[in-house]
Amino acid sequence: MPNIDAGRLLGDLRRFAEFGGYKTGVHRPTYSKADMESRHWLARQYEAVGLKAHIDGVGNVFGTPSTERPALLIGSHAESQNHAGWLDGALGVIYGLEIARAFAETPD
């Protein structure tokens, strides 16, 4: 059974909030420097977990397994509304990353 690492999850949420950090929230408009940096960071995290990372033409970041096993699609948006809360979009993105990590760490 996969185990979620709450400390790692919270650390990643805090790290993601640094991209475009603004007061107590974030300002990470679509295609801004902070937005694209966050997407590239996310792609590197997927690769570190053993997934193949891909950013498509409109900025979606995918982490796909290299196996033929069934897969699960989880996500949200990496950009934020103007001057948004620090979890705007990030919660779904980082939860997906943590789930991928938990499964990668679980023996077959």
Buried (B, 14 or more C-beta within 10 A) or exposed (E): EEEEEEEBBEEBBEBBBEBBBBEEBBBBBEEBEBBBBBBBBBBEBBEEBBBEBEBEEEBEBBBEBEEEEEEEEBBBBBBBBEEBBBBBBBBBBBBBBBBBBBBEEEEE
